[in-house]
Amino acid sequence: MDLALTEEQTAVRGLARDFVAREVTPHAADWDRAESVDRGIVARLGALGFLGLTVPEEYGGSGGDHLSYVLVTEELGRGDSSVRGILSVSLGLVAKSIAAWGSEEQKREWLPRLCSGEALGCFGLTEPGTGSDAAGLTTRAVPDGDDYLITGSKMFITNGTWADVVLLFARTGEAPGHRGISAFLVPADAPGLERRPVHGKLGLRGQATAELVLDAVRVPATAMVAPAGKGFSVAMSALAKGRMSVAAGCVGIAQACLDAAVAYAGEREQFGKTIAHHQLVQELISDIAVDVAAARLLTWQVADLIDRGEPFATESSVAKLFAGEAAVRCANNALQVFGGYGYIDEYPVGKLLRDARVMTLYEGTSQIHKLLIGRALTGVSAF
Ligand SMILES: Cc1cc2nc3c(=O)[nH]c(=O)nc-3n(C[C@H](O)[C@H](O)[C@H](O)COP(=O)(O)OP(=O)(O)OC[C@H]3O[C@@H](n4cnc5c(N)ncnc54)[C@H](O)[C@@H]3O)c2cc1C
């Protein structure tokens, strides 16, 4: 693996870095307090081509490789995880699933709008009663003439109240577990679909998270993505790449922690010298730096495997598990460097810790990733 970035990758990272410095970082604390990112950010992400990264140009995407996608995701995560998540879900989980699994008609209908930011997508897998055990979902789609009627509910859906389309997973057959699940593209304004905002989150407060309640929501049979019974494969393939995107967001958080801790340690004086002179503060900073470097390399490795067409699912779990735990450690260490000032929201590290905390929970908890890695290595499933 060549770790040197190409000119194009360097340029796309520079574009993302400038954009984040100008349009994200200065507003992140205010958006967090207001519990809403400025919605105009979606169109700006689209205009820069970020919402179409890795989507073929013929469908309105900007092409690009997965390492470019990782670099942009890292920069967004460095500025504000709430913004990063908007892209990871709408592009990473929804648009890319449509590109990979959708019919020609579905691609033409949704991809240009999702890539431009005119439309936003959300990913409806988790339910109130099924999180880690996603194959146990109970939302049901029942055939009705040429249509399906979908009834059930989805929990913790990122972009939920903002989205124009839901990539929704529902049971269509009697087959138990994953075999009975199909995927649908459901317009978010479909009659019978209610979206209830989830408030009071520890972190990612700027993000629009929602519960979706579906009461006999009618969609045509052509809204099904991939053949009936293949929905779980759609979900798992989306999440395998999605975990790389979460890992990249975690690298961004960890890098932001390093930047903040180094700057503060160079300014704050105690015992007649800056705290950077105290070796135990240097230990905190070097621990963060090691986590940043390791998480970044693991994440880049996944992008490299995808771009070379190699298997990557286990490496994606490894990267997500490590980077998620590392982001929490880094934010905790950075907060320690800030002392009492880290505990108030005038400084960025408290938000970094709150935002980091979900990274070990969603897109597979750390425990679930340990089981996935263990299964891949031993051939024995603990599920
Ligand atoms: C802010 C936020 C945004 C989210 N966005 C989305 C989204 O856009 N779309 C979506 O579909 N979902 C989304 N989720 C849902 C997320 O993916 C789930 O919360 C996650 O999968 C965990 O499910 P759960 O919360 O039901 O926890 P549970 O599955 O109930 O787990 C609880 C605990 O039990 C442990 N556990 C469970 N099973 C096992 C096992 N077999 N062995 C060992 N330990 C186990 C878990 O690791 C965890 O510690 C989001 C969640 C949050 C918090």
The ligand as an SDF file (V2000), in Angstrom:
LIG
                    3D

 53 58  0  0  0  0  0  0  0  0999 V2000
  -27.3360    9.0690   17.6600 C   0  0  0  0  0  0  0  0  0  0  0  0
  -27.7000    7.7560   17.0270 C   0  0  0  0  0  0  0  0  0  0  0  0
  -27.8980    7.7100   15.6530 C   0  0  0  0  0  0  0  0  0  0  0  0
  -28.2740    6.5090   15.0490 C   0  0  0  0  0  0  0  0  0  0  0  0
  -28.5420    6.4780   13.7060 N   0  0  0  0  0  0  0  0  0  0  0  0
  -29.0990    5.3670   13.1560 C   0  0  0  0  0  0  0  0  0  0  0  0
  -29.5610    5.3720   11.7950 C   0  0  0  0  0  0  0  0  0  0  0  0
  -29.4020    6.3620   11.0750 O   0  0  0  0  0  0  0  0  0  0  0  0
  -30.1690    4.2590   11.3190 N   0  0  0  0  0  0  0  0  0  0  0  0
  -30.3460    3.1370   12.0690 C   0  0  0  0  0  0  0  0  0  0  0  0
  -30.9210    2.1730   11.5740 O   0  0  0  0  0  0  0  0  0  0  0  0
  -29.9090    3.0890   13.3740 N   0  0  0  0  0  0  0  0  0  0  0  0
  -29.3140    4.1860   13.9130 C   0  0  0  0  0  0  0  0  0  0  0  0
  -28.8850    4.1610   15.2380 N   0  0  0  0  0  0  0  0  0  0  0  0
  -29.1070    2.9600   16.0160 C   0  0  0  0  0  0  0  0  0  0  0  0
  -27.8290    2.2360   16.4150 C   0  0  0  0  0  0  0  0  0  0  0  0
  -27.2620    1.6080   15.3120 O   0  0  0  0  0  0  0  0  0  0  0  0
  -28.1920    1.2820   17.5570 C   0  0  0  0  0  0  0  0  0  0  0  0
  -28.3930    2.0860   18.7040 O   0  0  0  0  0  0  0  0  0  0  0  0
  -27.1240    0.2270   17.8030 C   0  0  0  0  0  0  0  0  0  0  0  0
  -27.1380   -0.7230   16.7700 O   0  0  0  0  0  0  0  0  0  0  0  0
  -27.2980   -0.5050   19.1280 C   0  0  0  0  0  0  0  0  0  0  0  0
  -28.6120   -0.9750   19.2720 O   0  0  0  0  0  0  0  0  0  0  0  0
  -29.4230   -0.6760   20.6230 P   0  0  0  0  0  0  0  0  0  0  0  0
  -29.2810    0.7850   20.9010 O   0  0  0  0  0  0  0  0  0  0  0  0
  -30.7860   -1.2190   20.4600 O   0  0  0  0  0  0  0  0  0  0  0  0
  -28.6270   -1.4500   21.7470 O   0  0  0  0  0  0  0  0  0  0  0  0
  -28.7970   -3.0000   22.1330 P   0  0  0  0  0  0  0  0  0  0  0  0
  -28.6990   -3.8420   20.9000 O   0  0  0  0  0  0  0  0  0  0  0  0
  -29.9830   -3.1520   22.9720 O   0  0  0  0  0  0  0  0  0  0  0  0
  -27.4900   -3.2420   22.9970 O   0  0  0  0  0  0  0  0  0  0  0  0
  -27.4030   -2.8910   24.3780 C   0  0  0  0  0  0  0  0  0  0  0  0
  -26.0860   -3.4340   24.9220 C   0  0  0  0  0  0  0  0  0  0  0  0
  -26.0630   -4.8650   24.8160 O   0  0  0  0  0  0  0  0  0  0  0  0
  -24.8960   -5.2640   24.0810 C   0  0  0  0  0  0  0  0  0  0  0  0
  -25.2220   -6.4660   23.2980 N   0  0  0  0  0  0  0  0  0  0  0  0
  -26.3030   -6.6860   22.4980 C   0  0  0  0  0  0  0  0  0  0  0  0
  -26.2290   -7.8990   21.9440 N   0  0  0  0  0  0  0  0  0  0  0  0
  -25.0730   -8.4430   22.3750 C   0  0  0  0  0  0  0  0  0  0  0  0
  -24.4090   -9.6890   22.1320 C   0  0  0  0  0  0  0  0  0  0  0  0
  -24.9130  -10.6170   21.2840 N   0  0  0  0  0  0  0  0  0  0  0  0
  -23.2410   -9.9300   22.7720 N   0  0  0  0  0  0  0  0  0  0  0  0
  -22.7010   -8.9950   23.5980 C   0  0  0  0  0  0  0  0  0  0  0  0
  -23.2710   -7.7940   23.8470 N   0  0  0  0  0  0  0  0  0  0  0  0
  -24.4330   -7.5370   23.2490 C   0  0  0  0  0  0  0  0  0  0  0  0
  -24.5430   -4.0730   23.2080 C   0  0  0  0  0  0  0  0  0  0  0  0
  -23.1860   -4.1100   22.8100 O   0  0  0  0  0  0  0  0  0  0  0  0
  -24.8630   -2.9350   24.1430 C   0  0  0  0  0  0  0  0  0  0  0  0
  -23.7930   -2.7180   25.0140 O   0  0  0  0  0  0  0  0  0  0  0  0
  -28.4400    5.3370   15.8390 C   0  0  0  0  0  0  0  0  0  0  0  0
  -28.2050    5.4050   17.2230 C   0  0  0  0  0  0  0  0  0  0  0  0
  -27.8530    6.5910   17.8160 C   0  0  0  0  0  0  0  0  0  0  0  0
  -27.6440    6.6080   19.3020 C   0  0  0  0  0  0  0  0  0  0  0  0
  1  2  1  0
  2  3  1  0
  2 52  2  0
  3  4  2  0
  4  5  1  0
  4 50  1  0
  5  6  2  0
  6  7  1  0
  6 13  1  0
  7  8  2  0
  7  9  1  0
  9 10  1  0
 10 11  2  0
 10 12  1  0
 12 13  2  0
 13 14  1  0
 14 15  1  0
 14 50  1  0
 15 16  1  0
 16 17  1  0
 16 18  1  0
 18 19  1  0
 18 20  1  0
 20 21  1  0
 20 22  1  0
 22 23  1  0
 23 24  1  0
 24 25  2  0
 24 26  1  0
 24 27  1  0
 27 28  1  0
 28 29  2  0
 28 30  1  0
 28 31  1  0
 31 32  1  0
 32 33  1  0
 33 34  1  0
 33 48  1  0
 34 35  1  0
 35 36  1  0
 35 46  1  0
 36 37  1  0
 36 45  1  0
 37 38  2  0
 38 39  1  0
 39 40  1  0
 39 45  2  0
 40 41  1  0
 40 42  2  0
 42 43  1  0
 43 44  2  0
 44 45  1  0
 46 47  1  0
 46 48  1  0
 48 49  1  0
 50 51  2  0
 51 52  1  0
 52 53  1  0
M  END
$$$$
